[in-house]
Amino acid sequence: MIHVNRWWIAVILSIFGAALLRPVCAGNIAVARIGEVWLQDEASAAPFHQAFAEGLHELGYIEGKNLMLLTRYANKDESRLPSLFTELIGLHVTVLFVSQGAVGAAKKATTTIPIVCATMNDPVGAGLVKSLSRPDGNLTGLSLQSVDTATKRLELVLELRPRPTRLAVLFDGDDRAAQLEVEALKNAARNAQVALATFDVRNRRDLSAASASMAGKRPQALYVVDTVRTLTMHQEMATLALELHIPLISEARLYAEAGAVLAYGAKLPASLKRGAVYVHKILEGAKPQELPIEQPTEFELVVNLKSAKAVGIQVPESILSRADEVIR
C-alpha cells in the first residue's frame, strides 16, 4: 500500500484548484473566458451578438488567441436560463455578458461573477441596481432609458397623425420598466388629450385577445412598449397593425423592418459595442460596482414608407427629413 503525506495532497489540490480559477493561457497570452447568454434564439440574437463580437475584436480580442467566447441561447424560453448560467459558472467564466431578458436570472445565479448588459431598459426603475452612477453590485453596462424616450415616440405619433384621439398600447405587464413607460405615456397622452387603451400582452394568446378588442375600438395608432417578450412577437404585432390599417410605432428598428411605420430609439449596435468596452475594463481589473451605467448617445429614427402607404398614412416631410433610414 502506498502512503501519501496529507500535506502533499493539500498542496497538489491547491495548485490544481488555483489553476481552474485562473484565465486559460495560450502560450504566454491570457485567454479571457466570457460567458454570453441571450434569451433569444440564435437567429434573432445574431445582429446583437455580431456587434458585441466586433466590439471585442476592435479592442484586440481574437477567438482562438486571447478570447474564449462561450455563447448560449435560451431560444425564447426563460425556464432554460438558470441551467445555462449554471453551466457557464461551472466553466469558470470570468465575466457574463447577457441580454436584457437574461439579467434577472444572471443576478440570481451569481453575486460574485461580474455581469454586463448593454440593453437594459431602466435598471434603476426595475430595481436591478441602486443608481446609474454607482450600481453597487455585480451588474453594470448600459441603459437604453426607454422611459425617457417614450414621450419622444408619442410626439412622433402626434406629428404623424395630427389631433389623434385614440391610441392603443401593447406592453408586458410583468416588466417593471414597461409599467413605468406606460405611466409616462399616460401622463403625456393626458396632456395631449389622447385617450389611451392599454393591453397587457405577455404571450400570443393575449395578443389575439388584444387584436379582437382593437378591431372594435379602432384606435388611430398602435404603440408597442419594446421589451423582451413583445420583441419576440414583433412580426405578429406589425402584421396586426397592417391588417387593422393603423400605423405602429415602437423603439427597436426591428419593428420598422417588420412593418411598423416608425421606430425611434437607441442604436443597439453602438450600445452593444460599448458593452464590449465594459467587459474589457472588468477583464483589466475594474469592479462592476465602480463602473457607472451609461445612457445611449446615439439614436435612430427609421421610417417604413411602404407600411405607411399600406395603412393610408402620408408621412410628413418634417419626419422624413429627420429620418436616419427610410424603408421604401
VOPAGU-2260 file (C-alpha; in pm, 1 decimal, decimal comma):
REM VOPAGU-2260
SITE   aa  ch    i         X         Y         Z
SITE  MET   A    0       0,0       0,0       0,0
SITE  ILE   A    1     131,3     344,9     -94,4
SITE  HIS   A    2     115,0     607,5     178,8
SITE  VAL   A    3      93,6     969,2      63,8
SITE  ASN   A    4     164,3    1251,8     302,7
SITE  ARG   A    5    -157,9    1452,9     359,5
SITE  TRP   A    6      38,1    1777,7     340,6
SITE  TRP   A    7     144,7    1696,5     -17,6
SITE  ILE   A    8    -215,7    1611,5    -112,5
SITE  ALA   A    9    -327,6    1950,7      13,6
SITE  VAL   A   10     -53,2    2124,1    -184,5
SITE  ILE   A   11    -144,3    1939,8    -506,2
SITE  LEU   A   12    -515,8    2016,2    -465,5
SITE  SER   A   13    -444,5    2383,7    -400,8
SITE  ILE   A   14    -230,2    2406,3    -714,2
SITE  PHE   A   15    -490,7    2244,2    -938,5
SITE  GLY   A   16    -774,1    2438,4    -775,3
SITE  ALA   A   17    -596,9    2767,8    -838,9
SITE  ALA   A   18    -528,6    2665,7   -1196,0
SITE  LEU   A   19    -900,1    2617,4   -1256,9
SITE  LEU   A   20    -973,7    2970,6   -1141,3
SITE  ARG   A   21    -702,1    3139,0   -1348,4
SITE  PRO   A   22    -767,2    3255,5   -1705,1
SITE  VAL   A   23    -678,0    2990,9   -1962,5
SITE  CYS   A   24    -346,8    3061,9   -2132,9
SITE  ALA   A   25    -236,0    3012,6   -2490,4
SITE  GLY   A   26     141,2    3025,4   -2469,4
SITE  ASN   A   27     210,3    3334,9   -2260,9
SITE  ILE   A   28    -115,0    3508,3   -2357,8
SITE  ALA   A   29    -402,6    3505,2   -2105,8
SITE  VAL   A   30    -731,1    3394,3   -2260,6
SITE  ALA   A   31   -1043,3    3578,8   -2147,1
SITE  ARG   A   32   -1333,6    3341,8   -2074,8
SITE  ILE   A   33   -1657,1    3530,5   -2142,7
SITE  GLY   A   34   -1997,8    3370,6   -2094,1
SITE  GLU   A   35   -2254,4    3522,7   -2332,0
SITE  VAL   A   36   -2625,0    3448,9   -2277,5
SITE  TRP   A   37   -2920,6    3551,4   -2494,2
SITE  LEU   A   38   -3285,6    3488,4   -2414,8
SITE  GLN   A   39   -3349,5    3495,6   -2790,9
SITE  ASP   A   40   -3270,5    3218,9   -3036,5
SITE  GLU   A   41   -2950,3    3233,1   -3237,7
SITE  ALA   A   42   -3109,1    3388,1   -3547,7
SITE  SER   A   43   -3283,4    3667,1   -3352,1
SITE  ALA   A   44   -2973,6    3746,3   -3148,2
SITE  ALA   A   45   -2732,3    3730,3   -3443,9
SITE  PRO   A   46   -2704,1    4106,4   -3518,6
SITE  PHE   A   47   -2658,3    4188,5   -3149,7
SITE  HIS   A   48   -2405,5    3910,8   -3092,5
SITE  GLN   A   49   -2216,1    4026,4   -3400,3
SITE  ALA   A   50   -2199,0    4386,4   -3275,7
SITE  PHE   A   51   -2066,4    4270,2   -2937,3
SITE  ALA   A   52   -1811,4    4039,2   -3103,3
SITE  GLU   A   53   -1697,0    4324,2   -3329,8
SITE  GLY   A   54   -1654,6    4545,6   -3026,0
SITE  LEU   A   55   -1432,1    4283,9   -2863,1
SITE  HIS   A   56   -1231,6    4243,2   -3184,2
SITE  GLU   A   57   -1172,4    4619,2   -3204,9
SITE  LEU   A   58   -1031,3    4602,6   -2852,1
SITE  GLY   A   59    -783,5    4333,3   -2955,6
SITE  TYR   A   60    -967,7    4016,4   -2851,2
SITE  ILE   A   61    -942,5    3733,1   -3103,1
SITE  GLU   A   62   -1111,1    3395,7   -3057,1
SITE  GLY   A   63    -859,9    3115,0   -3050,9
SITE  LYS   A   64    -585,2    3350,4   -2934,2
SITE  ASN   A   65    -678,7    3552,1   -2628,1
SITE  LEU   A   66   -1056,6    3503,8   -2620,3
SITE  MET   A   67   -1287,9    3213,9   -2543,0
SITE  LEU   A   68   -1645,0    3331,4   -2608,0
SITE  LEU   A   69   -1890,8    3079,1   -2466,6
SITE  THR   A   70   -2225,7    3174,9   -2622,9
SITE  ARG   A   71   -2557,3    3023,6   -2515,1
SITE  TYR   A   72   -2915,6    3081,6   -2636,5
SITE  ALA   A   73   -3233,5    3017,4   -2434,5
SITE  ASN   A   74   -3443,5    3008,2   -2754,9
SITE  LYS   A   75   -3704,3    3243,8   -2602,4
SITE  ASP   A   76   -3760,4    3003,1   -2310,2
SITE  GLU   A   77   -3692,5    3179,6   -1978,1
SITE  SER   A   78   -3701,8    2847,5   -1789,4
SITE  ARG   A   79   -3377,0    2746,3   -1963,0
SITE  LEU   A   80   -3176,0    3041,0   -1829,6
SITE  PRO   A   81   -3084,7    2900,6   -1483,6
SITE  SER   A   82   -2928,1    2586,1   -1632,6
SITE  LEU   A   83   -2735,0    2791,2   -1889,7
SITE  PHE   A   84   -2585,4    3007,6   -1615,2
SITE  THR   A   85   -2507,9    2703,2   -1401,4
SITE  GLU   A   86   -2319,1    2556,0   -1696,5
SITE  LEU   A   87   -2118,5    2871,9   -1762,1
SITE  ILE   A   88   -2034,0    2922,7   -1395,4
SITE  GLY   A   89   -1908,9    2562,6   -1391,7
SITE  LEU   A   90   -1686,0    2650,1   -1685,5
SITE  HIS   A   91   -1524,7    2924,3   -1473,0
SITE  VAL   A   92   -1610,5    3222,5   -1691,2
SITE  THR   A   93   -1452,4    3549,4   -1581,4
SITE  VAL   A   94   -1743,3    3773,7   -1679,8
SITE  LEU   A   95   -2100,8    3728,1   -1804,9
SITE  PHE   A   96   -2240,2    3934,7   -2093,8
SITE  VAL   A   97   -2618,2    3897,3   -2111,0
SITE  SER   A   98   -2923,9    4025,0   -2293,3
SITE  GLN   A   99   -3191,0    4227,9   -2114,8
SITE  GLY   A  100   -3416,6    3924,4   -2076,9
SITE  ALA   A  101   -3143,8    3725,9   -1902,0
SITE  VAL   A  102   -3038,5    3986,1   -1642,6
SITE  GLY   A  103   -3270,6    3866,7   -1366,2
SITE  ALA   A  104   -3162,7    3503,3   -1399,1
SITE  ALA   A  105   -2796,5    3607,3   -1410,2
SITE  LYS   A  106   -2827,7    3800,9   -1083,6
SITE  LYS   A  107   -2994,9    3502,2    -919,2
SITE  ALA   A  108   -2722,3    3269,7   -1046,5
SITE  THR   A  109   -2424,1    3462,8    -908,2
SITE  THR   A  110   -2342,3    3753,4    -681,1
SITE  THR   A  111   -1967,6    3736,7    -744,0
SITE  ILE   A  112   -1908,3    3699,2   -1119,3
SITE  PRO   A  113   -1934,0    4041,2   -1292,5
SITE  ILE   A  114   -2239,7    4079,6   -1518,4
SITE  VAL   A  115   -2256,9    4323,1   -1810,3
SITE  CYS   A  116   -2576,3    4405,4   -2000,6
SITE  ALA   A  117   -2576,6    4667,5   -2275,9
SITE  THR   A  118   -2953,0    4670,9   -2340,3
SITE  MET   A  119   -3120,8    4733,8   -2004,7
SITE  ASN   A  120   -3444,3    4932,1   -2036,5
SITE  ASP   A  121   -3442,4    5107,7   -1698,1
SITE  PRO   A  122   -3227,7    4921,7   -1441,3
SITE  VAL   A  123   -3299,6    5164,4   -1157,3
SITE  GLY   A  124   -3675,1    5166,6   -1214,4
SITE  ALA   A  125   -3673,3    4788,2   -1246,7
SITE  GLY   A  126   -3487,9    4754,0    -915,9
SITE  LEU   A  127   -3181,2    4589,2   -1068,6
SITE  VAL   A  128   -2931,5    4849,0    -939,7
SITE  LYS   A  129   -2935,1    5126,1    -680,3
SITE  SER   A  130   -2829,4    5403,7    -914,6
SITE  LEU   A  131   -2679,5    5460,7   -1257,4
SITE  SER   A  132   -2375,7    5638,2   -1115,5
SITE  ARG   A  133   -2291,5    5360,2    -868,1
SITE  PRO   A  134   -2464,7    5026,9    -939,6
SITE  ASP   A  135   -2339,1    4883,1    -605,7
SITE  GLY   A  136   -2342,7    4517,1    -707,9
SITE  ASN   A  137   -2205,8    4281,9    -971,2
SITE  LEU   A  138   -2418,8    4423,8   -1257,0
SITE  THR   A  139   -2325,6    4715,1   -1483,9
SITE  GLY   A  140   -2347,8    4815,6   -1850,7
SITE  LEU   A  141   -2576,9    5046,3   -2045,8
SITE  SER   A  142   -2935,8    5158,1   -2002,0
SITE  LEU   A  143   -3149,5    5239,0   -2305,5
SITE  GLN   A  144   -3362,8    5462,7   -2078,3
SITE  SER   A  145   -3671,6    5365,1   -2275,7
SITE  VAL   A  146   -3898,5    5550,7   -2032,6
SITE  ASP   A  147   -3719,1    5876,9   -2109,2
SITE  THR   A  148   -3766,3    5837,2   -2487,0
SITE  ALA   A  149   -4130,4    5726,6   -2462,4
SITE  THR   A  150   -4259,8    6084,9   -2483,4
SITE  LYS   A  151   -4048,8    6138,6   -2796,0
SITE  ARG   A  152   -4220,0    5841,9   -2961,9
SITE  LEU   A  153   -4559,1    5979,8   -2861,3
SITE  GLU   A  154   -4462,1    6315,2   -3013,2
SITE  LEU   A  155   -4386,4    6134,2   -3339,5
SITE  VAL   A  156   -4733,7    5975,5   -3330,0
SITE  LEU   A  157   -4889,9    6320,6   -3285,0
SITE  GLU   A  158   -4680,5    6450,3   -3573,3
SITE  LEU   A  159   -4774,2    6155,0   -3792,6
SITE  ARG   A  160   -5145,7    6179,1   -3714,8
SITE  PRO   A  161   -5237,5    6535,8   -3616,2
SITE  ARG   A  162   -5502,0    6558,7   -3343,6
SITE  PRO   A  163   -5545,6    6182,8   -3277,8
SITE  THR   A  164   -5792,8    6095,3   -3002,5
SITE  ARG   A  165   -5740,6    5720,3   -2952,9
SITE  LEU   A  166   -5412,0    5535,2   -2905,4
SITE  ALA   A  167   -5367,6    5164,0   -2824,6
SITE  VAL   A  168   -5064,9    5048,2   -2624,8
SITE  LEU   A  169   -4933,8    4691,2   -2606,5
SITE  PHE   A  170   -4698,9    4611,6   -2317,2
SITE  ASP   A  171   -4573,0    4328,3   -2096,5
SITE  GLY   A  172   -4733,9    4378,4   -1755,9
SITE  ASP   A  173   -4469,6    4159,2   -1589,8
SITE  ASP   A  174   -4193,5    4400,2   -1684,7
SITE  ARG   A  175   -4137,1    4682,3   -1433,5
SITE  ALA   A  176   -3967,1    4906,8   -1690,6
SITE  ALA   A  177   -4263,7    4855,6   -1925,2
SITE  GLN   A  178   -4502,8    4960,2   -1647,3
SITE  LEU   A  179   -4303,6    5279,2   -1596,0
SITE  GLU   A  180   -4308,8    5353,5   -1969,3
SITE  VAL   A  181   -4688,1    5310,0   -1977,8
SITE  GLU   A  182   -4721,5    5555,0   -1686,9
SITE  ALA   A  183   -4508,3    5808,7   -1873,0
SITE  LEU   A  184   -4726,3    5762,5   -2181,5
SITE  LYS   A  185   -5044,9    5808,5   -1981,5
SITE  ASN   A  186   -4922,1    6138,7   -1841,2
SITE  ALA   A  187   -4810,2    6266,6   -2181,6
SITE  ALA   A  188   -5129,3    6145,4   -2352,4
SITE  ARG   A  189   -5343,5    6313,9   -2088,1
SITE  ASN   A  190   -5173,2    6645,5   -2160,3
SITE  ALA   A  191   -5227,7    6592,3   -2533,8
SITE  GLN   A  192   -5592,7    6494,2   -2473,8
SITE  VAL   A  193   -5544,0    6149,8   -2625,5
SITE  ALA   A  194   -5732,7    5852,2   -2482,5
SITE  LEU   A  195   -5507,6    5554,0   -2411,0
SITE  ALA   A  196   -5628,5    5193,4   -2429,9
SITE  THR   A  197   -5365,0    4964,9   -2274,7
SITE  PHE   A  198   -5335,2    4590,9   -2336,4
SITE  ASP   A  199   -5123,1    4360,0   -2121,7
SITE  VAL   A  200   -4967,5    4123,7   -2376,1
SITE  ARG   A  201   -4740,2    3853,9   -2234,8
SITE  ASN   A  202   -4797,4    3584,8   -2496,6
SITE  ARG   A  203   -4962,7    3523,0   -2832,1
SITE  ARG   A  204   -5295,2    3436,8   -2669,0
SITE  ASP   A  205   -5301,0    3781,6   -2508,7
SITE  LEU   A  206   -5213,5    3934,5   -2846,3
SITE  SER   A  207   -5512,1    3762,8   -3009,7
SITE  ALA   A  208   -5743,7    3898,5   -2740,2
SITE  ALA   A  209   -5599,9    4249,7   -2783,1
SITE  SER   A  210   -5647,4    4220,2   -3159,7
SITE  ALA   A  211   -6016,1    4139,5   -3120,4
SITE  SER   A  212   -6066,6    4433,4   -2883,3
SITE  MET   A  213   -5882,0    4680,8   -3106,0
SITE  ALA   A  214   -6081,1    4571,8   -3409,4
SITE  GLY   A  215   -6390,0    4705,9   -3234,9
SITE  LYS   A  216   -6239,8    5020,2   -3080,5
SITE  ARG   A  217   -6049,8    5129,9   -3392,8
SITE  PRO   A  218   -5750,8    5313,3   -3240,0
SITE  GLN   A  219   -5578,4    5563,3   -3466,7
SITE  ALA   A  220   -5229,2    5436,6   -3384,9
SITE  LEU   A  221   -5066,0    5143,3   -3208,5
SITE  TYR   A  222   -4773,1    5190,6   -2968,6
SITE  VAL   A  223   -4571,8    4885,0   -2862,0
SITE  VAL   A  224   -4358,2    4907,1   -2548,9
SITE  ASP   A  225   -4041,6    4729,7   -2654,6
SITE  THR   A  226   -3941,1    4462,2   -2402,1
SITE  VAL   A  227   -3809,4    4108,0   -2427,8
SITE  ARG   A  228   -4149,2    3942,0   -2464,6
SITE  THR   A  229   -4300,8    4194,3   -2703,6
SITE  LEU   A  230   -3988,8    4181,5   -2918,4
SITE  THR   A  231   -4034,5    3806,6   -2965,4
SITE  MET   A  232   -4375,7    3889,4   -3118,0
SITE  HIS   A  233   -4267,4    4193,5   -3320,0
SITE  GLN   A  234   -4354,6    4035,4   -3655,1
SITE  GLU   A  235   -4704,8    3937,6   -3541,6
SITE  MET   A  236   -4763,2    4284,8   -3396,4
SITE  ALA   A  237   -4652,0    4458,1   -3715,1
SITE  THR   A  238   -4876,6    4228,8   -3920,2
SITE  LEU   A  239   -5169,1    4302,3   -3686,2
SITE  ALA   A  240   -5127,1    4679,1   -3733,9
SITE  LEU   A  241   -5121,4    4639,1   -4112,6
SITE  GLU   A  242   -5436,7    4424,1   -4101,2
SITE  LEU   A  243   -5614,9    4686,7   -3888,3
SITE  HIS   A  244   -5484,8    4965,1   -4116,4
SITE  ILE   A  245   -5329,3    5160,8   -3829,7
SITE  PRO   A  246   -4969,6    5285,3   -3800,4
SITE  LEU   A  247   -4747,9    5112,8   -3545,8
SITE  ILE   A  248   -4459,7    5279,0   -3362,2
SITE  SER   A  249   -4205,4    5124,7   -3126,2
SITE  GLU   A  250   -3845,9    5156,2   -3011,7
SITE  ALA   A  251   -3636,2    4892,9   -3191,2
SITE  ARG   A  252   -3568,4    4918,9   -3564,4
SITE  LEU   A  253   -3673,5    4552,6   -3596,0
SITE  TYR   A  254   -4035,4    4668,5   -3572,5
SITE  ALA   A  255   -3993,1    4904,7   -3869,9
SITE  GLU   A  256   -3820,4    4629,9   -4065,5
SITE  ALA   A  257   -4116,8    4401,7   -3986,7
SITE  GLY   A  258   -4379,6    4656,1   -4095,5
SITE  ALA   A  259   -4416,5    4929,3   -3832,1
SITE  VAL   A  260   -4443,1    5278,3   -3978,3
SITE  LEU   A  261   -4199,3    5433,4   -3728,8
SITE  ALA   A  262   -3926,3    5318,7   -3491,0
SITE  TYR   A  263   -3729,7    5550,4   -3265,1
SITE  GLY   A  264   -3473,2    5450,1   -3005,5
SITE  ALA   A  265   -3109,2    5398,6   -2923,7
SITE  LYS   A  266   -2880,9    5246,5   -3186,9
SITE  LEU   A  267   -2837,9    4898,7   -3045,4
SITE  PRO   A  268   -2516,4    4807,9   -3234,8
SITE  ALA   A  269   -2345,7    5110,7   -3079,2
SITE  SER   A  270   -2468,6    5012,1   -2732,1
SITE  LEU   A  271   -2352,7    4652,3   -2774,6
SITE  LYS   A  272   -2008,8    4763,1   -2891,7
SITE  ARG   A  273   -1990,0    4985,8   -2586,3
SITE  GLY   A  274   -2082,0    4680,4   -2379,5
SITE  ALA   A  275   -1760,0    4520,1   -2503,7
SITE  VAL   A  276   -1569,2    4812,9   -2351,0
SITE  TYR   A  277   -1726,4    4735,6   -2012,4
SITE  VAL   A  278   -1621,6    4371,4   -2041,8
SITE  HIS   A  279   -1267,9    4483,2   -2131,8
SITE  LYS   A  280   -1247,0    4713,3   -1829,1
SITE  ILE   A  281   -1356,2    4431,2   -1598,7
SITE  LEU   A  282   -1101,4    4193,4   -1750,9
SITE  GLU   A  283    -841,2    4463,5   -1684,4
SITE  GLY   A  284    -936,4    4464,5   -1316,0
SITE  ALA   A  285   -1223,1    4713,7   -1277,9
SITE  LYS   A  286   -1506,2    4625,5   -1039,6
SITE  PRO   A  287   -1860,8    4638,4   -1186,7
SITE  GLN   A  288   -1996,2    4836,2    -891,1
SITE  GLU   A  289   -1745,7    5109,9    -970,2
SITE  LEU   A  290   -1841,3    5136,1   -1339,1
SITE  PRO   A  291   -2133,2    5380,1   -1383,5
SITE  ILE   A  292   -2415,3    5262,2   -1607,9
SITE  GLU   A  293   -2410,4    5474,4   -1921,3
SITE  GLN   A  294   -2703,2    5605,0   -2122,8
SITE  PRO   A  295   -2706,9    5595,2   -2504,3
SITE  THR   A  296   -2570,9    5886,5   -2703,2
SITE  GLU   A  297   -2674,7    5764,4   -3049,5
SITE  PHE   A  298   -3040,4    5734,8   -3153,6
SITE  GLU   A  299   -3207,7    5647,4   -3481,4
SITE  LEU   A  300   -3541,0    5717,8   -3647,2
SITE  VAL   A  301   -3648,2    5457,0   -3902,7
SITE  VAL   A  302   -3948,2    5519,5   -4130,5
SITE  ASN   A  303   -4121,7    5249,6   -4333,6
SITE  LEU   A  304   -4293,4    5427,6   -4625,2
SITE  LYS   A  305   -4422,0    5100,2   -4768,4
SITE  SER   A  306   -4616,4    5034,3   -4448,6
SITE  ALA   A  307   -4734,6    5395,2   -4429,7
SITE  LYS   A  308   -4884,8    5360,9   -4776,4
SITE  ALA   A  309   -5047,0    5028,9   -4681,3
SITE  VAL   A  310   -5230,3    5188,5   -4386,4
SITE  GLY   A  311   -5316,9    5506,3   -4574,8
SITE  ILE   A  312   -5078,1    5742,8   -4395,5
SITE  GLN   A  313   -4883,1    6027,0   -4553,0
SITE  VAL   A  314   -4560,7    6065,0   -4357,6
SITE  PRO   A  315   -4494,4    6439,5   -4323,3
SITE  GLU   A  316   -4172,7    6587,3   -4455,8
SITE  SER   A  317   -4087,7    6705,4   -4103,0
SITE  ILE   A  318   -4040,7    6338,4   -4004,3
SITE  LEU   A  319   -3878,9    6223,2   -4328,7
SITE  SER   A  320   -3618,2    6498,2   -4311,7
SITE  ARG   A  321   -3506,7    6371,6   -3969,4
SITE  ALA   A  322   -3512,3    6001,3   -4053,4
SITE  ASP   A  323   -3184,7    5809,0   -4033,4
SITE  GLU   A  324   -3326,9    5545,0   -4267,6
SITE  VAL   A  325   -3632,1    5526,3   -4492,5
SITE  ILE   A  326   -3762,0    5184,7   -4597,7
SITE  ARG   A  327   -3936,3    5210,4   -4933,3
